[in-house]
Amino acid sequence: MHQTGCVRTHLKKKLSELKIRRMVRIMEIEKKFLVSDIPDLSQAVKVFEIEQGYLCSEPTVRIRRENDDYILTYKNRIAVDDEALNVSDEREMPLTKDSFFHLKQKCDGICIKKTRYCIPYQNYMIELDIFHDRYEGLILAEVEFDSVEESKLFEKPSWFLEDVSGKVDYTNSYLAQK
């Protein structure tokens, strides 16, 4: 089962618990959708309270708190033929709580707050983000894939609306600047 996002978070936490302080590098291939109705959240296998801010938007340098984990991420978007797909070279490193709060003061724009529900669907893991504060009412779902070809075969659930993968207005770094 493709549970890339939530499994990746779990692995990073385990590495952090083992005091392994190395950079995790990931090729991220994902699609992002607007959501019409919130599905049954009791199906979620993991739930994260997320707060994230941006130190730079191109390339993306982000700090994130996921529950009690703190992460620094560098993301560089990779051009692909299909503009309705997000492909990024992503590198993540653990942060201390103190480092997170120190860097948070230096973020551009606002820090985004959202609750993420990891919901199994077919062979995938949907990351359903319900935004708070300034973006209360915005609900986005992301699905990660092992390849571009696989992403093209994905059949979305009925509660997914428009595919907004290629639209900058729905990137978190853009939302933090608005």
N, C-alpha and C positions, 0 to 999 in steps of 0.2 A: 504494500500500500504506500502511495506517495504521500508522506506526511512531513514533507521537507521542512516547512517553517517551524512548526511546533517541536519536531524532533531536533532540529538544529538548536533551538533554544535550550532544550533539555541537555544536549551534549555539551553546549557551552557552559552550562551551569555545573555539570559534572567535572569538566576540565578545570573550572575555577575552584571547585571544592578540593581538587587534587593539587591546587596551587601551581598548575601549569599555566605559565604566563606567556603564551605564544599567540601569534596572530592567526585567526581562522580565516581562510580565503575560500570564497564561494562564488560560483558562477550562478547568478540568479536569473531564472527565466520565469516570468509571471504575467498573468492577466489580472486586470482589476475591473470590477463591475459595480454599478450602482445597484442598490437592493430595494425592492418594492415593499416587502413585508419581512419582519424579523421572523426567522424560522424558530422551531422549538429549541430553545437554548439549553434544555436539559440534555440534549444530545452532545453538548460540548465536552470534549475530553480534557481540555485545559482552558483556563481563563487567566488573562493577564491584565492588570491595570498598568497602562503605559503612559508615560510622560516623555516627550521628546522635543528637542530643540536642534537648531541648525547653526553651525559655526560658519558654513560656507555652502552655497547651493550648486556650484559648478566648478569642480566636481563636488559631490555631496559629502560633507563632513557633519555627522550627526552624533548627538549624545542621546542615550535612551535609558530610562528606568523601566524595567519590566518586573513588577512586584518588588522584590528585594535585590534584583540583579541590575548592574550598571554597565553599559556597553558604549564604546566609541566605535563608530562605523565610518568607513571611507567607501563611497560608491561612485563608480565611474560608468556612466551609461555607454553601452556599446551599440553602434548602429547596426540595424538589421533591415532586411528588405521589407518586412512586415511592420509598418508603423504602429499597428494596433497591438504591439507586444513590447513589454519592458524586458530588456536584457541588460544586466549590469554585472560588472566585475565588483565584487563586494568583499571587503576585508573588515573583520571585527576583532576588537581587543577588549578585554575586561577593564572596567574602571573601578576605582574605589568609590564609596558613597561620597566622601569628601571631594574627590576629583570631579564627580558629576556635578555637585552643587557649586563648586568653584567655576566650572565651565558654563554652567547654566546661566550665570550672570553675564556671560560674554556672547550669548546667542543672539542672532539677528531675529527681529520680529518677536513672535510669541512662542511659547512652548505649547505644543498640542497635547491634549489629554484625551484618551480614548480607552475603552474596554475592548479587549480582543478575545473572541471566542473561537477556539479551534474545533471545527465541526467536521467529522468524517462524511465524505460524500463519494460514492463509488470507490475508486482507487485513489482518491485524493483527500487532502486536508484543506478545507476552506478556512481562511482566516477572516472572520467577520469582525469588522471594526465599527463600534458604535461610539461616535465622537461626543465630547462634552464641551461645556463652556461656550465659547464663541461659535463652535460648529455643532451645537446641539441639534439633533435631527438628521445630521449627515450620517449615512450608513454605507460603508463600502465593503466589498468582499474581494479578497485576493486568492488566487490559486497559483501554486508554483508547479513547474514542470521540469522534467529531466532533459527535454530537448524542445527545439522550436517546432519540429514535426509533431511531437506529442501535443503541444499546445493547440495546434490547428485541428486536432481530432476531438478536442474537449467538447462535451455536450453539457451545457450549463443547466442548473436546476431551474425550475419554473419561477422561483422568487428572485432570480437575477434579472436585472433590467439591462440597460445600455452598457456595452463594453467601453470603458473609458481609459483603457490602457495607454493609448497614445495621446491622451489629453493632459497637458501640463496643469490645467486648472484643478486636477484631482490628485496631484502629487502632494505629499505631506510638506515637502520643502516650499512649495508654492503657497499652500494654505498657511504656513507659518509666517509668510511675508505679507499676507493680505491684511 
